[in-house]
Amino acid sequence: MSSHDAVPAAATEAQAATEAVADRRRWIALAIVMTAAFMDLVDATIVNIAIPSIERDLGASFGAIQWITAGYALAFAAGLITGGRLGDIYGRKRLFLLGTAGFTLASALCGFAASPEMLVASRLLQGAAAAMMVPQVLSIIHVTFPAHERGKVFGMFGAIIGLGAVSGPLLGALLTQWNIAGLEWRPIFLINLPVGIAGLLLGRKFITESKAPKALRLDIVGVLLVTLALLMLIYPLTRGRELDWPLWGHLCMAGSLVVFAALVAYEKYKTKKDGSPLLELSLFKVKSFAAGIAVQLTFGVVMGIFFLVWTLYMQVGLGWSPLKAGLTGVPFSIAVSTAAGLSVQKLVPRFGRKVLQAGALTMAAGVLLYMVVAGRYGTAIDSWQMIPPLVVMGLGMGLIVAPLTDAVLSDVPREHAGSASGLINTTGQMGNALGLGLVSVVFFGAIDEERLAKAPAEVGAAFTDAFQNALGWAVVVLAGIFLVMFALPAKPKQHVEGAEDAGGDDSAIVEKEPVLTH
């Protein structure tokens, strides 16, 4: 071979080596952001199973217990859109690392909390940090992988989401049951420390920085108004029963409607001023999107109510161990994952909206069956007797959660796909926080505390009755969801991958990519 031939060959080999290194770097980056997403998903579900242990150890009131769960969802919801915008403006890698550091620090504060108040404050911080970390995950994947590879990548991501949903309660049960070093519930938070530190060190090295070419501006006033309105609504709901429903609580809840109205007025002004509102109000003129947001909100309410009261019913009412309660939920999680896969791949392309409506009716049927089973067996009920209603509920939930985002975004203009996706995530978290707040009304409101004070042995019966009452409300909401779903498109349209939002944001996540929900 001549020297002239050797030069191109060497250049080709050098280029191939460079591409191999780059390829390895992006797959490591993918593993890092997926691990962070998994950590967030697990943390959102792991807490419920440890609630009774936290209650006993810290002497937390039921109101504090609600805020330990609702506080995370509220802070996450309030900061989600802004977190995404900050990443577009200042760099997704920078915000991901900042969010991961904050999440890790907040997890340490949760794990070492000495009082219910400290735990609630730490959970609020944890939710706010997650709101900075999580939006960057999909954006980093979006800019790191070319379009032809994203199908495979997002398939892997969907599997991680499913694994997080299944493993959260079970991992929480095991860590609480094992009582490592006598720490009881605390390892459910402390387990995040080594994962978070590893994510920070590896993320700095392997994640490539990226920004949006035309990022929208921040809407701090919008964030403050949303947060204030939600606090004014949810705080009186969680504390009202303990304080015998004072007048200020009713005034506060009524005032939240005024703040929501002020938010709408300000967002209209912000749109005219610089075109970068927190909420893209024009989206609500699209009938299918408005209906889908209503479904997302109310479905979040159902989930917020169910998972907390279910845990309290099993562990406090029936006296089950965390491990038994966690294992009881495994058939439910498997049913959700199975139905979710079937709905997206096989059913929705053929039957469209009817699949989601069948999901709402199936889930309602499962809840009704659970009410019957709980009433029939009372405190003598066992895990295997709960499996049939849980599987029916799980199948119904799976038929809804997977295709819902696609249906909601179906008629949304291409340029607003990113804004719409952010609103869907935010609305789901708001619904979850509201549902957790309503637990005071639909569950604790059905418990006669004077009766329990006279006869402590009747705790099981009282909690069973309250559980059935909460399930009754869930059926009513699911029936409403079924009716609202008639406004969704009969068959979701296919969208073009890589849609950009109103501000030209190249990280817009369209419906074929997973939406992070808890």
N, C-alpha and C positions, 0 to 999 in steps of 0.2 A: 504494500500500500504506500502511495506517495505521501509526502508531507502535506500536499494540498487536500488529499482525502482525509487525513488524520484530524485536521482542524475542525471540519463540520461534524465528524464523528464524536470528537471530544465535547464539542458544544452541545450536541444532542444528548450525550450521556449526562452532562452537567445539568441541562434543562430537565431531563427525566428525574434526576436526583432531587432537584429543587421542587418539582411537582409532587414527588413522593413525600417529601418532608411537609409540604403544604397540606397534602391530603391527610397525612397522619395528624397534623395540628388541628384541622377542622373537625375530625372525628373525636379527638380528645375534648375539644371545645363543646361539641354536642353532648358528650357524656357529662361534662361539668354542668351545663345549663339544665340538662334533664334531671340530674341529681338534685339541683336546687329546686326545680319544680316539684319533684317527688317529695322533698323535705317539706315544702309548703303544704302540699295536699295532705300528707300524713299528719302534719301538725294541726290542720283544720279539723281532722276527724279523731285524732288520738285522744283529745282532751275529754270528750264526752264520757268515755268508758272509765276515766279516773275521777270523775266528778264526786262520787260518794266518798272516795278516799280523801280528796281535797277538803271536802266539807267537814269530815271528822277531824282531820289533822289541824286545819286552820280555824275551825269553829266558824266557818263561813255561813252566812244567811243564804236563803234561797235566792234573794235578790242579787247578792254578790255572785252566786253560782251562775245566774243568768248573764251577768256582765262579764264573767270570765270567758264565756263563749261568744256572747253578742258583741263585746267590745272589739274582739279581733275582726269579726265580720264588718262591723261599722267602720273601723279605721281603714280596713282593706278597701271597702267600697268607696269611701270618701276620697282616697288617694289614688285610685287605680288609673283613671284617665290622665291625671296630672303626672303620675309616675311615668306613663308612656311618653308624654310630651317632653318631660325632662330628659329622657333618654334620647329622643330625637334631636333636642337642642344641644345638650352637653356631651352626648356620647353614650351609646348603649352599654358598652363595656364598663365605663366609669360608673354609671348608675346601677348596673348589675352588681358590681363589687361593693358599692356603697350600701345598697340594699341588703346584700348578703352579710356584710359586716354588722349592720344594724340588727338584722334578724338573729344573728349569732349572739350578739350582746344581749338582746331582749330575751332570748332563750335562757341565757345564764341567769338573768334577773328573775325570770319566771321560776327557774329551778331552785333558786336560793331565797324565794319570797318568804318573808317572815310573817306576813299578815294578808288577809283577803284584799285589802286596799292596794298593797304593793303588787299582788298578783294581777289584779285588774289593770293597774297602770302599766305593768310590764306587757300584758297582752295587747293593750292599745298600741304600745310602741312596736310590738312584734307585727301587728297588722299593718301599721304604717310603713314599716320596713319592707314587708312583703309586697306592698303596693308599689314600691320602687323596684324591687327585684323581679317580680313575676312578669310584668309587661315586656321586659327586655328579653325574656326567654324566647318567645316566638319571633320577635324582631331580629335577634341574633341569628336564629336558625334561618330566617327568611333571607338575610343578606349574606350568609355564609355558604349556602348551598344553591346551586343552579336549579332552574325550574324543573328539569327532567329528573332530578334526584329527590325533590321535595316529597313526592308521593311516598317513597320508601321511608324517608326520615319521619314524616308525620304519622305514618303507620306505626313506627317504633314509639313515637311520642304518645300516641293513643294507648298503646299497651302499657306504657309507664303510668298514664293517668288511671287506667283501670287497676293496675297493681297498687297504686297509692290508695285508691278507694277501698280495696279489699284489705290491705295490710294495716291500715291505720288503726282501726278498732282492735284488731288482733294483737298488734305490736303493743298498743297501750295496755291491753289486758295482761299480756305476759310481763311487761316491765313493772306494772303495779303489783301483780301477783307474786313475782319473785322477790319484791321488797329488797332490792340490791343495797347492801351496806346499811340497811335499816332506813333507806331514804323514801320508802313507800312510793308516792306518785311522782316524785321529783325527777327520776330518770327519763320520763316521757319528754321533758324539755332539755335535760342535760345531754341527751343523745345527739342533739343538734350541734353541739360544740365541736367535736372532731370533724364532723361532716362540713360544717360551715368554714372552719379554718382551712381544711384541705381545698375547699372550693375557692377560697380567697387566693391561696398560694398558687394553685394551678390555673385559676382564671386569669391572673395577672400575666402569666406566661403564654397561655395558649389562645385566649380569646382575642380576636382582631377588633379594633375599635371601628365604629361606624356611626354616622349621623345622617339625619334626613336632609336632603338638599334644600327643602323649603318647609321647615318645621313650623307648626302653629305656635302662637305665643301662649304663655301661661294665662290661666283665668283664676287667680287666687281668690278673688271676691266670690266667684261661683262656687269654688271648693268650700269656702267658709259658710256660705249660705246653705249649701247642701248639708254640711256637717251640723250646723245649728238646727236646721229643720228636723233632721233625724234624731238628734239628741232631745229636742223638745217633745218629740213624739214617743221615743222609746224609753227614756229615763223614767217618766211618770208611770209608764206601763209596768216596768220592772219593780218599781218601789211602791206603787199605789196600794197594793194589797197589804203590805207590811205597815204602811202609814195610815191605813183605813181610808184610802182614797180622799186625800185632802183637796180643798178647793183649788189650790195653786196647781195641782196636777192636771185638773180638768182645763184650767185656763192655759196651761202650758201646751197641752195637746191641741187645743183650739188655735192657739197662737202659731203652732207649727204650720197650719194651713196658710196663714198670712205670710210666713217666711217662704213657703213654697211658691206662693203667688209672686212675691218679690223676686225670687230666683228667676221665674219665667220672664218677668219684665226686664230684669237685668240682662238675661241672656239674649233677649231681642235687641237691647241696646248694644251689647258687646258684638253681636253679629254685624250690625250696621257700622260700628266703630272700626273694627279691624278684622272682622271675618274669622275670629278664632275663639268662639264660645266654648265653655266646658260641655254644654249640651247642644247638639245640632238640632234645634227645634223643628226645622223643616222636615226632618225625617218622620215626625209624627203625623205629617200629612199623608204619608203612605199607609194605607189602611192595614196592610198585612204586618208592617213593622210595629205600628201602634198596638195592634192586637197581640203580636208576639211579645212585646215588652210587658203587656199586662199579664200574659201567661207566665213569662219568666219571673215577674215579681210575685205573683200569687203562688207559683210552684215553689219559689224560694221560701215563702211563708210556711207552706206545708212541711217542707224539709226541716226548717228551723224548729218548728213545733215538735215534729215526730221524733227526731233523733234524741233530743234532750229528755222528753217525757218517757221515751222507751227505755233509756238508760236508768232513769230514776225508778221506773216501774219494776225493772228486773232486779236492780241491786238494792234499792231501799225498800220497795214494797214487798218483793218476793225474797229478799235476803240472799240473792245469788252472789257468788264470787265474781270478780272482774273477768276471770278467765272463762267461766261458764257463760257469762253474758256476751263476751267477745266471740266465742265459738258459735253461739246461737245466731249471730249475725252473718256468719259465713255463707249459708245458703242464699240469703238475701243478696249479698254482694255478687255471688256467682250468677244468680238469675239476672241481675242488672247488666252485667258484662255480656252475658249470652244474648239477651234481647237487644242490647245496644248494637252489637255486631250484625245481627240479623236485620234489624230495622234499616240500617244505612245501606247495607250491601244488597239485600234481597227485596225488602218489603216497600220501602218508600219509593224507589224508582217505579214500582208497579202500581201502588195504591195511593201514594201521595199523603195528603192531609189526614185521610182516614186512619192511617197508622198511629198518628199522634192522638187522635180522638179515641181510638181503641185502647191506647196506653192509659189515657185518663180514666176510662171506664174500668179497665182491668185493675188499675191501682185502687180505684174506689171499691171494687169488689173485694180485693184483698184486705183493705182496711175494714170493711164490713165483716168479713169472715174473721178477722182478728178480734173484733169486738165480741162476736158470738163465742169464739173459743175462750177468750179471757173471762167472759161472764159465766160460761158453762163450768170451767175447771177451777175458777177462783184462784186462791193462793196455792192450790195443789198442782197447778199447771207445770208442765215440764218442757224442756227445749224441743223435743220431737213433736209435741203438740202444736208448737208455734211454726214449725217448718212450712206446712201448707199455706197459711196466710202470708208468710214472709216471701215465699217463692212467687205467689201470685202478685203481691205488691212489687217485688223486684222486677218481674217481667213487665209489668205496666210502666214502672219508672224507666226501664231501659228503652222502651218504645218511644218515650218522650225525650229524654235528655240528649240522646245522640243526634236525632234529626232536627231538633227544635231550632238550633242556630241557622241551619240551612234554610228552613222554612221562613224564619224571621227576616233573613237577609235577601230572600228571593226577589223581591220587587224593589230593593233599595238601589238607587243609582250607583253606578260603578265608582264614581269619584267619592262617594260617602261610605264605602265599605269599611274603612278603618275606624271612622267615628262610630258607625253603627255597632261594630264588634265590641268596641270599648264600652258603649252604653249597655249592651247585652250583659257583659260581665258585671258591670257596676250594679245593674238592676237586680241581678240574681243575688248578689251579696247584700244589697239593701233589703230584699225580701227575706233573706235568711236572718238578718239582724232583727227585723220586725217580728218574724215568727218567734224568735227566742224571747223577745219582749212580751209577746202575747201568751207565753207559757204561764205567766202569773194569772191571767184571766181564765184560760181554758183548762188548765191543769190544777194549779194551786188554789184557784178560786172554787174548785169543786171539792176541796178537802175541808172537812169540818174539824178545825184545830181543837175546839173545846171537847169534842167527842174523843179525839186522840189523847188529850190530856187526862181524861177520866179512864180511858181504856187503851193503854199503849199497845196491847195485843192486837188491836184492830187496825194497825198501820197497813198491813198487807191488803185488807179488804178496802180500806179507804183509798189506797194508791191504785188498786185495781179499778175502782169506780171512777177515779179521776182520769185514769188512762183511757177508759172507755169514753168518757166525756170529751177528751181531747181528740180521740179518733173520730167521734161524731162530727166535730167541727172540720176535721180534715176531709171527710166525705163531702160536706157541703161545699168546701172550697174547690175540690176536684170536680164536682158537678158544674160549678161556675167556669172552671178552666175548659171543660168539654164544650160548653156553649160558646165561649170566646174563640175557641179554635176554628169555628165556622168562618171567621174573618181571615184566616190564613189562606194562602194560595192553595188551590186544589192539588197542584203538582209544582214543587219547587223548580225554578229554572236553573239552568247550568250557568255559572258565572265564569268569567275569564280570570285565570290566576294572575296575581300580581296587581290587583286593583289598587288605585291610589286614592287616598282620602282627599278632602276638600283642599287641604294645604299642600298637596303634592307629596305627601309623606310616602316614601317608598317602603315603609314597613307595614302598610295596611294589611291586615290579616283577613282574608276572605273566608267564606264559609267552608271551603274544602279543607281548611286548616283547623286544628283543634282549638276550641275556646276553653280557657282554663276556668273551671268552676269547681266549687267545693261541695 
